[in-house]
């Protein structure tokens, strides 16, 4: 049996400040876009309920609407952080070790994001 070695964490000195700032801005932008995307679908849902003559205020209390906004914000932060980390980690490196560490981090990010979205959809429905 071979030994299993943990990868060393990536050093902050491997990257430039410009790349870090761009990844933070990209994460914030994608967080806002995803949050507004979810809010848009929620407002479409409410307008559809009103157009079918349902009393949307009776079916959805203010506490429920606040809970939906909180959940939407959580989803947006998770997706935005994943986008920011993916951009920050991506890049070309000459070292095989560094490439495998980056690839490992990107694979873990995509796996965690996919699992989160799958479980969220299963619980929401």
VMD Tcl script that builds the backbone (N, CA, C; Angstrom):
set m [mol new atoms 375]
animate dup $m
set s [atomselect $m all]
$s set {name element resname resid chain x y z} {
  {N N UNK 1 A 0.837 -1.176 0.000}
  {CA C UNK 1 A 0.000 0.000 0.000}
  {C C UNK 1 A 0.883 1.240 0.000}
  {N N UNK 2 A 0.521 2.167 -0.825}
  {CA C UNK 2 A 1.265 3.422 -0.875}
  {C C UNK 2 A 0.819 4.371 0.228}
  {N N UNK 3 A 1.643 5.314 0.484}
  {CA C UNK 3 A 1.309 6.316 1.487}
  {C C UNK 3 A 0.467 7.413 0.859}
  {N N UNK 4 A -0.430 7.926 1.659}
  {CA C UNK 4 A -1.260 9.032 1.202}
  {C C UNK 4 A -0.707 10.327 1.789}
  {N N UNK 5 A -0.357 11.246 0.924}
  {CA C UNK 5 A 0.197 12.515 1.356}
  {C C UNK 5 A -0.831 13.613 1.143}
  {N N UNK 6 A -0.950 14.474 2.121}
  {CA C UNK 6 A -1.810 15.644 1.968}
  {C C UNK 6 A -1.044 16.688 1.161}
  {N N UNK 7 A -1.753 17.390 0.319}
  {CA C UNK 7 A -1.120 18.458 -0.437}
  {C C UNK 7 A -0.883 19.646 0.469}
  {N N UNK 8 A 0.246 20.304 0.274}
  {CA C UNK 8 A 0.510 21.520 1.030}
  {C C UNK 8 A -0.462 22.593 0.571}
  {N N UNK 9 A -0.912 23.445 1.485}
  {CA C UNK 9 A -1.787 24.531 1.040}
  {C C UNK 9 A -1.023 25.492 0.140}
  {N N UNK 10 A -1.757 26.124 -0.744}
  {CA C UNK 10 A -1.125 27.081 -1.644}
  {C C UNK 10 A -0.678 28.306 -0.866}
  {N N UNK 11 A 0.477 28.777 -1.196}
  {CA C UNK 11 A 1.012 29.953 -0.533}
  {C C UNK 11 A 0.389 31.206 -1.132}
  {N N UNK 12 A 0.171 32.195 -0.299}
  {CA C UNK 12 A -0.393 33.449 -0.800}
  {C C UNK 12 A 0.611 34.197 -1.662}
  {N N UNK 13 A 1.883 33.860 -1.509}
  {CA C UNK 13 A 2.917 34.538 -2.285}
  {C C UNK 13 A 3.035 33.987 -3.706}
  {N N UNK 14 A 2.291 32.917 -4.022}
  {CA C UNK 14 A 2.325 32.359 -5.368}
  {C C UNK 14 A 1.562 33.229 -6.367}
  {N N UNK 15 A 0.730 34.112 -5.869}
  {CA C UNK 15 A -0.146 34.876 -6.749}
  {C C UNK 15 A 0.087 36.366 -6.561}
  {N N UNK 16 A -0.372 37.136 -7.507}
  {CA C UNK 16 A -0.205 38.584 -7.426}
  {C C UNK 16 A -1.398 39.223 -6.718}
  {N N UNK 17 A -1.186 40.448 -6.268}
  {CA C UNK 17 A -2.277 41.185 -5.616}
  {C C UNK 17 A -3.379 41.504 -6.615}
  {N N UNK 18 A -2.991 41.762 -7.859}
  {CA C UNK 18 A -3.978 42.082 -8.888}
  {C C UNK 18 A -4.926 40.922 -9.115}
  {N N UNK 19 A -4.391 39.719 -9.133}
  {CA C UNK 19 A -5.228 38.536 -9.323}
  {C C UNK 19 A -6.179 38.344 -8.142}
  {N N UNK 20 A -5.699 38.616 -6.940}
  {CA C UNK 20 A -6.539 38.491 -5.752}
  {C C UNK 20 A -7.671 39.507 -5.772}
  {N N UNK 21 A -7.370 40.750 -6.141}
  {CA C UNK 21 A -8.403 41.788 -6.184}
  {C C UNK 21 A -9.426 41.486 -7.265}
  {N N UNK 22 A -8.954 41.026 -8.431}
  {CA C UNK 22 A -9.886 40.678 -9.507}
  {C C UNK 22 A -10.777 39.519 -9.093}
  {N N UNK 23 A -10.232 38.528 -8.400}
  {CA C UNK 23 A -11.059 37.388 -7.982}
  {C C UNK 23 A -12.080 37.811 -6.929}
  {N N UNK 24 A -11.716 38.739 -6.041}
  {CA C UNK 24 A -12.683 39.239 -5.058}
  {C C UNK 24 A -13.799 40.011 -5.748}
  {N N UNK 25 A -13.442 40.871 -6.701}
  {CA C UNK 25 A -14.463 41.612 -7.433}
  {C C UNK 25 A -15.350 40.691 -8.258}
  {N N UNK 26 A -14.759 39.669 -8.855}
  {CA C UNK 26 A -15.543 38.706 -9.622}
  {C C UNK 26 A -16.492 37.928 -8.716}
  {N N UNK 27 A -16.033 37.575 -7.522}
  {CA C UNK 27 A -16.892 36.864 -6.568}
  {C C UNK 27 A -18.048 37.751 -6.120}
  {N N UNK 28 A -17.763 39.020 -5.821}
  {CA C UNK 28 A -18.837 39.925 -5.419}
  {C C UNK 28 A -19.836 40.147 -6.551}
  {N N UNK 29 A -19.329 40.321 -7.750}
  {CA C UNK 29 A -20.220 40.504 -8.898}
  {C C UNK 29 A -21.100 39.301 -9.160}
  {N N UNK 30 A -20.514 38.116 -9.119}
  {CA C UNK 30 A -21.325 36.916 -9.358}
  {C C UNK 30 A -22.298 36.671 -8.211}
  {N N UNK 31 A -21.927 37.058 -6.979}
  {CA C UNK 31 A -22.856 36.951 -5.859}
  {C C UNK 31 A -24.067 37.842 -6.080}
  {N N UNK 32 A -23.829 39.081 -6.466}
  {CA C UNK 32 A -24.949 39.993 -6.703}
  {C C UNK 32 A -25.821 39.539 -7.866}
  {N N UNK 33 A -25.199 39.087 -8.941}
  {CA C UNK 33 A -25.966 38.630 -10.105}
  {C C UNK 33 A -26.829 37.427 -9.738}
  {N N UNK 34 A -26.273 36.469 -9.023}
  {CA C UNK 34 A -27.044 35.281 -8.653}
  {C C UNK 34 A -28.154 35.629 -7.662}
  {N N UNK 35 A -27.891 36.550 -6.736}
  {CA C UNK 35 A -28.921 36.961 -5.784}
  {C C UNK 35 A -30.083 37.633 -6.498}
  {N N UNK 36 A -29.791 38.568 -7.401}
  {CA C UNK 36 A -30.857 39.245 -8.130}
  {C C UNK 36 A -31.586 38.292 -9.072}
  {N N UNK 37 A -30.902 37.297 -9.602}
  {CA C UNK 37 A -31.530 36.284 -10.440}
  {C C UNK 37 A -32.574 35.503 -9.637}
  {N N UNK 38 A -32.214 35.115 -8.414}
  {CA C UNK 38 A -33.167 34.399 -7.565}
  {C C UNK 38 A -34.322 35.300 -7.153}
  {N N UNK 39 A -34.051 36.558 -6.832}
  {CA C UNK 39 A -35.114 37.488 -6.454}
  {C C UNK 39 A -36.055 37.741 -7.628}
  {N N UNK 40 A -35.522 37.768 -8.841}
  {CA C UNK 40 A -36.353 37.950 -10.026}
  {C C UNK 40 A -37.321 36.783 -10.180}
  {N N UNK 41 A -36.835 35.554 -10.005}
  {CA C UNK 41 A -37.733 34.411 -10.102}
  {C C UNK 41 A -38.764 34.396 -8.979}
  {N N UNK 42 A -38.385 34.851 -7.795}
  {CA C UNK 42 A -39.333 34.927 -6.690}
  {C C UNK 42 A -40.419 35.962 -6.970}
  {N N UNK 43 A -40.040 37.102 -7.541}
  {CA C UNK 43 A -41.054 38.104 -7.875}
  {C C UNK 43 A -41.947 37.623 -9.017}
  {N N UNK 44 A -41.401 36.845 -9.951}
  {CA C UNK 44 A -42.248 36.245 -10.985}
  {C C UNK 44 A -43.252 35.276 -10.375}
  {N N UNK 45 A -42.815 34.513 -9.395}
  {CA C UNK 45 A -43.704 33.582 -8.707}
  {C C UNK 45 A -44.827 34.334 -8.003}
  {N N UNK 46 A -44.500 35.412 -7.316}
  {CA C UNK 46 A -45.527 36.194 -6.619}
  {C C UNK 46 A -46.487 36.841 -7.596}
  {N N UNK 47 A -45.982 37.351 -8.714}
  {CA C UNK 47 A -46.879 37.970 -9.694}
  {C C UNK 47 A -47.775 36.932 -10.349}
  {N N UNK 48 A -47.269 35.706 -10.537}
  {CA C UNK 48 A -48.124 34.651 -11.079}
  {C C UNK 48 A -49.227 34.294 -10.090}
  {N N UNK 49 A -48.900 34.278 -8.802}
  {CA C UNK 49 A -49.924 34.000 -7.800}
  {C C UNK 49 A -50.985 35.098 -7.784}
  {N N UNK 50 A -50.563 36.342 -7.917}
  {CA C UNK 50 A -51.529 37.441 -7.933}
  {C C UNK 50 A -52.375 37.430 -9.197}
  {N N UNK 51 A -51.788 37.029 -10.327}
  {CA C UNK 51 A -52.552 37.004 -11.574}
  {C C UNK 51 A -53.606 35.892 -11.574}
  {N N UNK 52 A -53.391 34.845 -10.804}
  {CA C UNK 52 A -54.393 33.788 -10.680}
  {C C UNK 52 A -55.366 34.050 -9.535}
  {N N UNK 53 A -55.388 35.295 -9.068}
  {CA C UNK 53 A -56.312 35.757 -8.038}
  {C C UNK 53 A -56.071 35.124 -6.671}
  {N N UNK 54 A -54.858 34.659 -6.412}
  {CA C UNK 54 A -54.521 34.190 -5.074}
  {C C UNK 54 A -54.064 35.392 -4.250}
  {N N UNK 55 A -54.318 35.335 -2.990}
  {CA C UNK 55 A -53.840 36.392 -2.106}
  {C C UNK 55 A -52.421 36.035 -1.675}
  {N N UNK 56 A -51.444 36.624 -2.341}
  {CA C UNK 56 A -50.044 36.278 -2.075}
  {C C UNK 56 A -49.618 36.708 -0.685}
  {N N UNK 57 A -50.194 37.794 -0.181}
  {CA C UNK 57 A -49.824 38.242 1.154}
  {C C UNK 57 A -50.339 37.277 2.220}
  {N N UNK 58 A -51.465 36.616 1.946}
  {CA C UNK 58 A -51.989 35.655 2.905}
  {C C UNK 58 A -51.172 34.360 2.867}
  {N N UNK 59 A -50.779 33.920 1.655}
  {CA C UNK 59 A -50.027 32.670 1.529}
  {C C UNK 59 A -48.588 32.810 2.006}
  {N N UNK 60 A -47.995 33.972 1.794}
  {CA C UNK 60 A -46.605 34.201 2.191}
  {C C UNK 60 A -46.554 35.357 3.187}
  {N N UNK 61 A -46.253 35.036 4.417}
  {CA C UNK 61 A -46.152 36.079 5.437}
  {C C UNK 61 A -44.842 36.837 5.279}
  {N N UNK 62 A -44.722 37.909 6.039}
  {CA C UNK 62 A -43.479 38.694 5.984}
  {C C UNK 62 A -42.291 37.884 6.488}
  {N N UNK 63 A -42.529 37.027 7.470}
  {CA C UNK 63 A -41.441 36.180 7.977}
  {C C UNK 63 A -40.970 35.190 6.915}
  {N N UNK 64 A -41.912 34.631 6.146}
  {CA C UNK 64 A -41.539 33.693 5.083}
  {C C UNK 64 A -40.754 34.401 3.982}
  {N N UNK 65 A -41.168 35.619 3.652}
  {CA C UNK 65 A -40.455 36.377 2.621}
  {C C UNK 65 A -39.039 36.720 3.103}
  {N N UNK 66 A -38.903 37.076 4.378}
  {CA C UNK 66 A -37.577 37.346 4.930}
  {C C UNK 66 A -36.717 36.089 4.935}
  {N N UNK 67 A -37.325 34.941 5.225}
  {CA C UNK 67 A -36.585 33.678 5.191}
  {C C UNK 67 A -36.119 33.353 3.780}
  {N N UNK 68 A -36.985 33.575 2.788}
  {CA C UNK 68 A -36.581 33.348 1.403}
  {C C UNK 68 A -35.417 34.254 1.014}
  {N N UNK 69 A -35.471 35.517 1.404}
  {CA C UNK 69 A -34.384 36.448 1.084}
  {C C UNK 69 A -33.086 36.003 1.750}
  {N N UNK 70 A -33.176 35.493 2.974}
  {CA C UNK 70 A -31.991 35.002 3.681}
  {C C UNK 70 A -31.399 33.783 2.982}
  {N N UNK 71 A -32.255 32.859 2.570}
  {CA C UNK 71 A -31.785 31.658 1.856}
  {C C UNK 71 A -31.184 32.044 0.510}
  {N N UNK 72 A -31.813 32.974 -0.197}
  {CA C UNK 72 A -31.277 33.426 -1.481}
  {C C UNK 72 A -29.906 34.069 -1.297}
  {N N UNK 73 A -29.741 34.847 -0.232}
  {CA C UNK 73 A -28.448 35.473 0.032}
  {C C UNK 73 A -27.391 34.416 0.337}
  {N N UNK 74 A -27.755 33.381 1.101}
  {CA C UNK 74 A -26.815 32.296 1.389}
  {C C UNK 74 A -26.392 31.560 0.134}
  {N N UNK 75 A -27.360 31.265 -0.727}
  {CA C UNK 75 A -27.033 30.613 -1.996}
  {C C UNK 75 A -26.102 31.473 -2.834}
  {N N UNK 76 A -26.387 32.759 -2.888}
  {CA C UNK 76 A -25.578 33.658 -3.709}
  {C C UNK 76 A -24.152 33.763 -3.176}
  {N N UNK 77 A -23.985 33.800 -1.858}
  {CA C UNK 77 A -22.646 33.878 -1.284}
  {C C UNK 77 A -21.857 32.606 -1.578}
  {N N UNK 78 A -22.498 31.455 -1.483}
  {CA C UNK 78 A -21.810 30.189 -1.745}
  {C C UNK 78 A -21.365 30.112 -3.210}
  {N N UNK 79 A -22.265 30.458 -4.127}
  {CA C UNK 79 A -21.901 30.417 -5.549}
  {C C UNK 79 A -20.841 31.474 -5.872}
  {N N UNK 80 A -20.969 32.669 -5.312}
  {CA C UNK 80 A -19.983 33.724 -5.567}
  {C C UNK 80 A -18.604 33.368 -5.051}
  {N N UNK 81 A -18.540 32.773 -3.855}
  {CA C UNK 81 A -17.241 32.356 -3.325}
  {C C UNK 81 A -16.620 31.265 -4.180}
  {N N UNK 82 A -17.432 30.370 -4.673}
  {CA C UNK 82 A -16.909 29.309 -5.526}
  {C C UNK 82 A -16.330 29.879 -6.823}
  {N N UNK 83 A -17.016 30.852 -7.395}
  {CA C UNK 83 A -16.511 31.487 -8.617}
  {C C UNK 83 A -15.204 32.228 -8.329}
  {N N UNK 84 A -15.160 32.953 -7.224}
  {CA C UNK 84 A -13.941 33.693 -6.873}
  {C C UNK 84 A -12.761 32.785 -6.611}
  {N N UNK 85 A -12.976 31.706 -5.880}
  {CA C UNK 85 A -11.889 30.757 -5.596}
  {C C UNK 85 A -11.419 30.083 -6.873}
  {N N UNK 86 A -12.362 29.733 -7.734}
  {CA C UNK 86 A -11.986 29.087 -8.996}
  {C C UNK 86 A -11.133 30.006 -9.852}
  {N N UNK 87 A -11.499 31.285 -9.907}
  {CA C UNK 87 A -10.694 32.218 -10.694}
  {C C UNK 87 A -9.320 32.423 -10.061}
  {N N UNK 88 A -9.286 32.509 -8.745}
  {CA C UNK 88 A -8.023 32.752 -8.050}
  {C C UNK 88 A -7.058 31.579 -8.213}
  {N N UNK 89 A -7.584 30.370 -8.187}
  {CA C UNK 89 A -6.741 29.179 -8.271}
  {C C UNK 89 A -6.352 28.866 -9.709}
  {N N UNK 90 A -7.215 29.188 -10.661}
  {CA C UNK 90 A -6.924 28.811 -12.046}
  {C C UNK 90 A -5.701 29.553 -12.555}
  {N N UNK 91 A -5.074 28.965 -13.488}
  {CA C UNK 91 A -3.872 29.565 -14.071}
  {C C UNK 91 A -2.922 28.486 -14.542}
  {N N UNK 92 A -1.870 28.911 -15.190}
  {CA C UNK 92 A -0.892 27.974 -15.729}
  {C C UNK 92 A 0.332 27.978 -14.829}
  {N N UNK 93 A 0.773 26.806 -14.470}
  {CA C UNK 93 A 2.000 26.714 -13.683}
  {C C UNK 93 A 2.924 25.705 -14.341}
  {N N UNK 94 A 4.216 25.882 -14.127}
  {CA C UNK 94 A 5.208 25.006 -14.738}
  {C C UNK 94 A 5.435 23.750 -13.923}
  {N N UNK 95 A 5.166 23.815 -12.645}
  {CA C UNK 95 A 5.417 22.691 -11.760}
  {C C UNK 95 A 4.245 21.705 -11.785}
  {N N UNK 96 A 4.546 20.422 -11.856}
  {CA C UNK 96 A 3.509 19.393 -11.865}
  {C C UNK 96 A 2.814 19.332 -10.508}
  {N N UNK 97 A 3.563 19.514 -9.438}
  {CA C UNK 97 A 2.971 19.500 -8.101}
  {C C UNK 97 A 1.967 20.638 -7.929}
  {N N UNK 98 A 2.352 21.810 -8.382}
  {CA C UNK 98 A 1.477 22.958 -8.229}
  {C C UNK 98 A 0.223 22.791 -9.089}
  {N N UNK 99 A 0.365 22.244 -10.278}
  {CA C UNK 99 A -0.800 21.989 -11.121}
  {C C UNK 99 A -1.739 20.993 -10.470}
  {N N UNK 100 A -1.195 19.937 -9.867}
  {CA C UNK 100 A -2.066 18.944 -9.236}
  {C C UNK 100 A -2.746 19.515 -8.000}
  {N N UNK 101 A -2.071 20.383 -7.245}
  {CA C UNK 101 A -2.706 21.016 -6.082}
  {C C UNK 101 A -3.851 21.912 -6.528}
  {N N UNK 102 A -3.617 22.691 -7.562}
  {CA C UNK 102 A -4.675 23.572 -8.070}
  {C C UNK 102 A -5.841 22.769 -8.618}
  {N N UNK 103 A -5.538 21.725 -9.355}
  {CA C UNK 103 A -6.598 20.897 -9.915}
  {C C UNK 103 A -7.399 20.231 -8.810}
  {N N UNK 104 A -6.722 19.816 -7.751}
  {CA C UNK 104 A -7.397 19.197 -6.615}
  {C C UNK 104 A -8.352 20.185 -5.946}
  {N N UNK 105 A -7.923 21.424 -5.784}
  {CA C UNK 105 A -8.778 22.443 -5.173}
  {C C UNK 105 A -9.976 22.741 -6.064}
  {N N UNK 106 A -9.756 22.864 -7.367}
  {CA C UNK 106 A -10.867 23.123 -8.281}
  {C C UNK 106 A -11.855 21.966 -8.305}
  {N N UNK 107 A -11.357 20.735 -8.278}
  {CA C UNK 107 A -12.255 19.581 -8.244}
  {C C UNK 107 A -13.069 19.556 -6.965}
  {N N UNK 108 A -12.435 19.871 -5.838}
  {CA C UNK 108 A -13.170 19.911 -4.578}
  {C C UNK 108 A -14.234 20.999 -4.587}
  {N N UNK 109 A -13.903 22.161 -5.144}
  {CA C UNK 109 A -14.877 23.251 -5.218}
  {C C UNK 109 A -16.074 22.862 -6.065}
  {N N UNK 110 A -15.831 22.300 -7.225}
  {CA C UNK 110 A -16.953 21.936 -8.098}
  {C C UNK 110 A -17.779 20.817 -7.480}
  {N N UNK 111 A -17.142 19.881 -6.791}
  {CA C UNK 111 A -17.878 18.805 -6.127}
  {C C UNK 111 A -18.753 19.353 -5.002}
  {N N UNK 112 A -18.198 20.233 -4.182}
  {CA C UNK 112 A -18.973 20.797 -3.071}
  {C C UNK 112 A -20.123 21.666 -3.561}
  {N N UNK 113 A -19.881 22.460 -4.593}
  {CA C UNK 113 A -20.936 23.311 -5.122}
  {C C UNK 113 A -22.048 22.476 -5.739}
  {N N UNK 114 A -21.682 21.460 -6.497}
  {CA C UNK 114 A -22.697 20.582 -7.087}
  {C C UNK 114 A -23.518 19.862 -6.032}
  {N N UNK 115 A -22.866 19.356 -5.002}
  {CA C UNK 115 A -23.604 18.693 -3.917}
  {C C UNK 115 A -24.524 19.650 -3.185}
  {N N UNK 116 A -24.042 20.864 -2.932}
  {CA C UNK 116 A -24.878 21.836 -2.238}
  {C C UNK 116 A -26.124 22.160 -3.052}
  {N N UNK 117 A -25.951 22.452 -4.332}
  {CA C UNK 117 A -27.107 22.797 -5.156}
  {C C UNK 117 A -28.074 21.626 -5.285}
  {N N UNK 118 A -27.558 20.417 -5.404}
  {CA C UNK 118 A -28.418 19.238 -5.487}
  {C C UNK 118 A -29.231 19.065 -4.205}
  {N N UNK 119 A -28.573 19.151 -3.050}
  {CA C UNK 119 A -29.279 18.981 -1.784}
  {C C UNK 119 A -30.255 20.132 -1.535}
  {N N UNK 120 A -29.897 21.339 -1.938}
  {CA C UNK 120 A -30.807 22.464 -1.770}
  {C C UNK 120 A -32.068 22.262 -2.598}
  {N N UNK 121 A -31.910 21.809 -3.835}
  {CA C UNK 121 A -33.083 21.580 -4.695}
  {C C UNK 121 A -33.934 20.444 -4.142}
  {N N UNK 122 A -33.289 19.373 -3.644}
  {CA C UNK 122 A -34.049 18.264 -3.063}
  {C C UNK 122 A -34.835 18.706 -1.831}
  {N N UNK 123 A -34.236 19.538 -0.989}
  {CA C UNK 123 A -34.934 20.011 0.200}
  {C C UNK 123 A -36.009 21.047 -0.135}
  {N N UNK 124 A -35.775 21.846 -1.150}
  {CA C UNK 124 A -36.741 22.875 -1.513}
  {C C UNK 124 A -37.995 22.278 -2.146}
  {N N UNK 125 A -37.822 21.173 -2.857}
  {CA C UNK 125 A -38.993 20.558 -3.498}
  {C C UNK 125 A -39.562 19.562 -2.561}
}
mol reanalyze $m
mol bondsrecalc $m
mol representation Tube
mol addrep $m
